[in-house]
Every structure is written in C-alpha cells, then in structure tokens.
Amino acid sequence: MRNVVFDAWCIVALLKMEAPAYHHIRTLLYSAYERQLNCFMSLINLGEVFYSAGRARGREWATEKMLEVRALGSKVQDEYR
C-alpha cells in the first residue's frame, strides 16, 4: 500500500477549497478512507492547521474540520521513523 505524508499547507488548501490542490488532496483522503493508501501527518503540522483554521473561522469550526479530516482516514504521527 502506498504512503502519503501531508504537511500543513495542503490541508489548509483543502479547508480553503483552493484549486487545484483541493481536488487532489480530497482524492487522496478518500483513497485513504477506502483503505487504498495510507495518509500521515505530523502532530506539529496538525497543530499548525488547527491554529490557522481557528484564527480564520473560530475554534469550533477548526475542531469540526480536524475531526472530519481524521475521520477520512488520515493518521497523525507524533514522530517519524
């Protein structure tokens, strides 16, 4: 199975629905949801996304979006091996 590692920029682009990144990242996340690939993100990058989203739209919205991204199959790593 293929592995993909996301950084903060691509998830922020997803949340802002910025084309063409939005469509590509969304496709990758749905592939992870369908167990066709593994998506990873560092805890630091997730924190950066949460902070940026919270500043832009509020803590509640940021929390909701983080849960949606996690539910689609992305795995958060606190370290890389």
C-alpha positions in Angstrom: 0.0 0.0 0.0 1.3 3.5 -0.9 2.0 6.1 1.8 1.4 9.8 1.6 2.6 12.4 4.1 0.7 15.7 4.3 2.1 19.0 5.5 0.1 21.8 6.9 -0.1 23.7 3.6 -2.1 21.0 1.7 -4.7 20.6 4.5 -5.1 24.4 4.7 -5.6 24.5 0.9 -8.2 21.7 1.4 -10.0 23.7 4.0 -9.9 26.9 1.9 -11.0 24.9 -1.2 -8.1 26.2 -3.2 -7.9 24.6 -6.7 -6.2 22.5 -7.9 -4.8 21.4 -4.5 -8.3 20.9 -3.0 -9.3 18.3 -5.6 -6.0 16.4 -5.4 -5.9 16.3 -1.5 -9.6 15.4 -1.3 -9.0 12.5 -3.7 -6.1 11.3 -1.6 -8.1 11.4 1.6 -11.0 9.5 0.1 -8.5 6.9 -1.1 -7.3 6.6 2.5 -10.9 6.3 3.6 -11.4 3.4 1.2 -8.2 1.8 2.5 -6.3 2.2 -0.8 -3.4 4.2 0.7 -2.1 5.4 4.0 -2.1 9.2 4.7 0.0 10.6 7.5 0.5 14.0 9.1 2.8 15.1 11.9 1.2 16.3 15.1 3.1 19.6 14.7 1.5 20.2 11.2 -1.9 19.3 12.5 -1.4 21.9 15.2 -0.5 24.5 12.6 -3.6 23.7 10.6 -5.8 23.9 13.7 -4.2 27.2 14.7 -4.6 28.7 11.2 -8.2 27.5 10.9 -9.1 28.7 14.4 -7.8 32.2 13.7 -9.7 32.3 10.4 -13.0 30.8 11.4 -13.0 30.1 15.2 -12.1 27.3 17.4 -15.4 25.3 17.0 -15.1 25.3 13.2 -11.4 24.3 13.4 -12.3 21.4 15.7 -15.0 20.2 13.4 -12.8 20.3 10.4 -9.9 18.5 12.1 -12.4 15.7 13.1 -13.6 15.5 9.5 -10.0 15.1 8.2 -9.2 12.5 10.8 -12.5 10.6 10.0 -11.5 10.2 6.4 -8.5 8.1 7.3 -5.5 10.3 7.9 -3.2 9.1 10.7 -1.4 11.6 12.9 2.1 10.8 14.0 3.9 12.4 16.8 7.3 11.3 15.3 8.6 9.9 12.1 10.7 6.8 12.0 
